[in-house]
Amino acid sequence: MTLTVRVVAPDKTVWDSNAEEVILPSTTGQLGILSGHAPILTALDTGVMRVRAGKEWVSIALMGGFAEVQENKVTILVNGAQKGETIDKETARVAYTEAQSRLQKSDNGTLQEQIQAKQAVKRARARFQAAGGTV
């Protein structure tokens, strides 16, 4: 049996296909989903979702949201998402390096600046990892 997986961002549907396995970046850690999984509703963190369709793994950068699993259907509603294959790895690496630098500089800034810098690092890391980079 397979899972029906759908990833929906505000501006587009990023994935709408069947898969054998899904690994989600939940707020409590990585969450693996196979067919027959118990119903669940979980919050998603910014990170990389991995989908196994056939023998191939597809990486998708998620920018936080929610996932619902019910009757072999996985519905993922996110603030933003991008398939790894559409991300330029070098551009993502540069953005990740710049975000890390901004985070280090934010130590002397306000709490709001520190939070924004941490979120920027998480987003840049997710895009870089989805593109195939290692952190």
Secondary structure by P-SEA (a helix, b strand, c coil): cccbbbbbccccccccccccbbbbbccccbbbbccccccbbbbbccbbbbbbcccbbbbbbbcbbbbbbcccbbbbbcccccccccccaaaaaaaaaaaaaaaaaaccccaaaaaaaaaaaaaaaaaaaaacccc
